[in-house]
């Protein structure tokens, strides 16, 4: 590798321009079981992961439940919103 190539690799690290998080917020309406089932169905979480995310949402007020590109997360966010859950893409 030439010195020029090494310099470019150091000066311009790869960045994820289309990297977002699907964030689920706590509410006082939905039950733990409903949120767990929703995360399993919409986000394809395993039960343990869905339970852990639900606890984080409850105690911390929010949790990033999925990461990826905006185009992948948008339908997931809309599906959670359609279920009455409070979610956003950040």
C-alpha positions as CSV (number, residue, x, y, z in Angstrom):
1,X,0.0,0.0,0.0
2,X,1.4,3.4,-1.0
3,X,1.8,6.2,1.5
4,X,-1.0,8.1,-0.4
5,X,-3.4,5.2,0.1
6,X,-2.5,4.9,3.8
7,X,-3.1,8.6,4.3
8,X,-6.5,8.4,2.5
9,X,-7.5,5.5,4.7
10,X,-6.6,7.5,7.9
11,X,-8.1,10.8,6.8
12,X,-11.4,9.5,5.5
13,X,-12.7,6.6,7.6
14,X,-15.7,4.9,6.4
15,X,-18.9,6.3,7.7
16,X,-22.4,4.9,7.7
17,X,-24.4,7.6,6.1
18,X,-27.7,5.6,6.1
19,X,-27.4,4.1,9.6
20,X,-30.4,4.8,11.8
21,X,-32.1,3.4,14.9
22,X,-35.7,2.5,15.4
23,X,-36.5,3.8,18.9
24,X,-39.4,2.6,21.0
25,X,-40.7,4.9,23.7
26,X,-42.5,4.1,26.9
27,X,-46.2,4.7,27.3
28,X,-48.8,4.0,30.0
29,X,-51.3,2.3,27.7
30,X,-49.8,-0.9,26.2
31,X,-49.1,-4.0,28.3
32,X,-45.7,-5.7,28.5
33,X,-47.1,-8.8,26.7
34,X,-48.4,-6.7,23.9
35,X,-45.1,-4.9,23.4
36,X,-43.2,-8.1,23.6
37,X,-45.4,-9.8,21.0
38,X,-45.2,-6.7,18.7
39,X,-41.4,-6.7,18.8
40,X,-41.4,-10.4,18.0
41,X,-43.8,-10.0,15.1
42,X,-42.6,-6.7,13.6
43,X,-38.9,-6.6,14.4
44,X,-38.4,-10.4,14.3
45,X,-36.9,-10.4,17.9
46,X,-36.5,-13.6,19.8
47,X,-38.6,-13.6,22.9
48,X,-35.7,-12.9,25.3
49,X,-34.6,-9.9,23.2
50,X,-38.1,-8.6,23.0
51,X,-38.5,-9.0,26.8
52,X,-35.2,-7.2,27.4
53,X,-36.1,-4.3,25.1
54,X,-39.5,-4.0,26.8
55,X,-37.9,-3.7,30.2
56,X,-35.5,-1.1,28.9
57,X,-38.3,0.9,27.5
58,X,-40.2,0.7,30.8
59,X,-37.3,1.7,33.0
60,X,-35.3,4.0,30.8
61,X,-38.1,5.5,28.9
62,X,-36.9,4.4,25.5
63,X,-34.8,1.7,23.7
64,X,-33.3,1.3,20.3
65,X,-35.0,-1.9,19.1
66,X,-33.5,-2.2,15.6
67,X,-30.7,-0.6,13.6
68,X,-30.3,-0.3,9.8
69,X,-31.1,1.9,6.8
70,X,-34.0,4.2,6.8
71,X,-35.7,2.3,4.0
72,X,-35.6,-0.9,6.1
73,X,-36.7,0.7,9.4
74,X,-39.6,2.8,8.0
75,X,-42.1,0.0,7.5
76,X,-41.2,-1.4,10.9
77,X,-41.8,2.0,12.5
78,X,-45.1,2.3,10.7
79,X,-46.1,-1.2,11.8
80,X,-45.3,-0.3,15.5
81,X,-47.2,3.0,15.1
82,X,-50.2,1.2,13.6
83,X,-50.2,-1.0,16.8
84,X,-50.4,2.1,18.9
85,X,-46.8,2.0,20.0
86,X,-44.7,5.2,20.2
87,X,-41.7,4.8,17.9
88,X,-39.4,7.0,15.8
89,X,-36.4,6.6,13.5
90,X,-33.4,8.5,14.6
